[in-house]
Amino acid sequence: MVNSSSRSLQALAGKGPEDIAIFGASSRQAHDPWTALCIHGTLDRAASFSRLTRRLEDFDVIAYDRRGYQGSRGAGASSRFGRHVDDALDIVAATHHDQPVVLIGHSFGGLIALATAIAAPGAINAVVVYEPPLRWFDESSGEYEHPLIFDEPEREVEKFFRRMVSNASWDRMNQSARRERLDDAGGLFSDIEMTRDEIPFRVDDLNRIAIPVTFGVGDVVMNPDYGRVAKVVVDALPQGRFVVAKGAAHGIHLTHPASFADMVIETTKRSIRESTH
């Protein structure tokens, strides 16, 4: 048995799009491992998937800092959704080595995962998303209605972090950690602009995702829209499944990585069963 606590994401040089920071951890057990591509949400980073990575021992795990965040700030933030889909596909092409691929999208990363599966269905074998902000699927949603003050980026970063993570987490951070978050303001603004100004896909587009998809939400509900929208999405997917993670809030990859890993493992098993029928 591999000691999962020793497995960590390492920088992968020369892979994928220019100026995008990519990290990986190779499987130590499986003969023909799946590639799991982790796509982070708003005001987050690849490193936040470290705990999940340690619980996906039979997978080659890939994670990357999206444009405008952390090690990919040099690539520049992009408010064009297609650019983020292109990045995901380029990274899959550069790293998966003919293995089956599961996309794992947390929050805003879930939007990118679904849009990527729609754009290139033959390149993806399974998808797991957790609480993506699909506000345009529900007209009653209040997601991102608060006005952004673009000339006060530090204020907006703090407000967003406190709302989506917690006041206590922000208060515990030292100045260096806060500075890292504040420097990601460009990514934050771009993400929110996209969810307000662009509709990357509609319900009918989901019919084209003919692979297993799991839509997860936590039962510590911060936003009731997640559960309502999940049902709309799952009903539209040919192989959709709705999963509630007990005790989890929005940051499942940090607080309940084992539950998140179970979703991934179960979804890939569904894909394997379907491929043998």
N, C-alpha and C positions, 0 to 999 in steps of 0.2 A: 504494500500500500504506500502510495506517495504521500509524503507530508505536505498537505495542501498549503500550509502556512508559509512554506518556503518558495512558493511559485509567485512570480511577480512579472509585471509588464516591463519590457525592456525596449529602449528606443530602436527603431528599425530605420537605418539610413538608406537613402537612395530608393525608397519605395513610394509609389503613388505620385500624386500631383506635387509640383514644386512648392516649397515653403509650407507644406502641411506636415505637422509633426505626427508620426505614426509610431505605435508601440505594439509589441506582441509578446505572447507567451505560448510556446509550443507544447503540444500534448506530450505527456510522458508515458501514457498507457495505451492509447488506442492505436491499432495498426493502420486504420484508414480514418483519421479523425475528420470531423466536420470543422469548417472554418466558421467561427462566430465573430461577426463584425459588430462591435458596440458603438452606438451613435449617441452622443450625450445631448442633454437638453440645454436650455438657456442658462447662462451664467454658471456653466459647469465645465468639466474638462475630462480628458481621457482617464486620468489617474483615479477618478471617482469609481471606475469599474474594477479597481484592484481587488476588492473583497469578492465580487462576483467571479472574477477570473480564478481565484483560488478554489472556487467550488465547481468550476467547469474543467476538471482535470482531463477529461477525454476529448477536449476541444482545442484546436489551435485558435487562441483568442487574439483578435486584433481590435485595437481601439485607437482613436485619433482625436486630436484637438481640432475642432471645426474652425473654419475661417473666422478670424477676429478674436480667437480665444487662445490664451496661454502660448504654447509653442508655435501656434499658427497665426499669431498676430501679424507676422510679416506678409502673409498672403492677403491680408486686408479682409475686413468684414464684407459680406455680400448680402444684399437684400433681394437677390434674385434666387428664387427657390430652385430653379433648374441647375444652378451652379452647385448647390449642395448635393443634389442628386448625382450630378456628374462626378463630384468628388467621391461619393460612396462607390459608384460603379468603377471608377479608376482604381480605387484601393482594393476592391474585390479582385479585379483583373490582375493587379500586381502581387497579390499575396495568397490567393487561395489554392493554387497548384492543383487544380482539377478536383478538389474535394467538394462535397456538397456544402452549401452556404446557408447559414441562418443569420438574418439581420435582427439585432436586438436594439430597439429604440426606446430610450427613456425620455418622457415628456416631449419637448420639441423634436428630439431625435426620432420619436415615433412617427411624426409626420414625414420625415425624410425616409424612414424605413418603408412606410407604406407607398410613398410616391416612387421610390426606387423599384419596388416590386411591380408596380404598375408599368413603369417605363421599360423594364427589362425582365419580364417574367421568366425567361429561359435561364437567366443568370442566378436566380435565387431559388432556394428549395423550401424555406420556411421563414416565418416572421414572428417575432414577439415584440409587442409594444406595451408600454405601461403609461397610462394616463396622458396621452397626447392631447394638446389643446385644439380640438377640432370644433372650434366655436361656431363655424359657419354651418355645421350640421344641426344646430339647435338655436333658433332665433331668440330663445329666452336666456341664452348664455350671457353672462356678464364678463367673460374672459377679456382681459386687457382693455376694459372701458376707461380706466383711469388715464388722465392725460399725462403724456411724457413732457418733461421740461428738458429740452435738448441742450440748453446752455447750463444745466446743472447736473452733469453726468454722475458725479459722485453721490449726490443725493438720490438719484434714480436707482443706482446700483444698490445702495443700502436699503432703500424701500423695497425693491424687488426681492432681495435676499431675505429680508425679515419676513416678507409675506409668504414666500414659497418654501423657505427652510424653517427658520424660527428666529425670534428675537434672541433667545439664549445662545444659539450658535454664532450669531454675529457678535454678541457681547463677549464671547469666549475667545474670539480670534485676536491674535496680536496684530500690531500695526503692519508688519510685513505681509501677513496673510490677507489683511484687508486691502493692502495696496495691490496685491495680485488680482483680487476681485475687481477693484476699481478700474484697473487697467484693461478690463474686459468690457468696458462700457460700450465700445463700438459694436461688439457682437450682440450685446443685449438689445441695443437700439435696432439693429438690423433684423433680429429675430422678431421683435414685436411689430416692426413695420411690415414684415412679410405676412404675419397672421392677420393684420388689419387690412392690408391692401391687395393681397393675392390669394386666390383660391387654387391650391395646387392640384386638387382632384375633387370630384363630386361622388355622390353615393353610387351612381351607375358605373363609375370607373372601377369600383371595388370588385365588381363581378369578374374583372379580368385577372384577379389574383387567384389563380386556380391551384394554390398550395396551402398547406396548413398555416393558419394565423391565429395567434393567441392575443387577446386584448385583456390586459390585466389592470385592475384597480385595487386600491387598498380599502379596507373597511373603516379606517380612520379618515373619514371623508373631509378633506379641506375644501373641495369644490364639487357640489352635487352634479354639475354638468358632466363630469367624467363618466358616471354610471349611466346617465341617460343617453349620452352619445355612444357609449360602448355598445349598447343594445342595438342602436341604429346600424352601426358599423358591422357588428357580428351577423346581424340578419342579412346584410348585403353581401357578405363574403361566402363563397361556395364552401369553404372549409374553415369557417370562423368558430372560435371558441371563447367564451367569456369566463374569466377566472377572478375571483376575489381573494386577495392576500390578507389573511387574518392578522390583525395587529399592525399592519403597515400603513404609513401615510405616503406622501408623494415621493419621498426619498428612499424607496425600497432598496435600491442598490447599495445604500449606505447602512440602513438599519436592519433589513431583512434579506440579505443576499442569498441565503439558502432557499427562501421562497421564490425569489426571482430565478435562481438556477433551476429549480424544479419546473418552472414554466418552460424554460428553454429546453430542458431534457425531454419533457413530455411532448413538446411540439415537434422536436426532431424525430422522436419515436413514431409519432403519427405520420410524418413524412415517409419514414422507412416502410411503415405498413402499407401506405398508399402506393408506393413505388413497386411493391412486390405483388400487388393485386392485378 
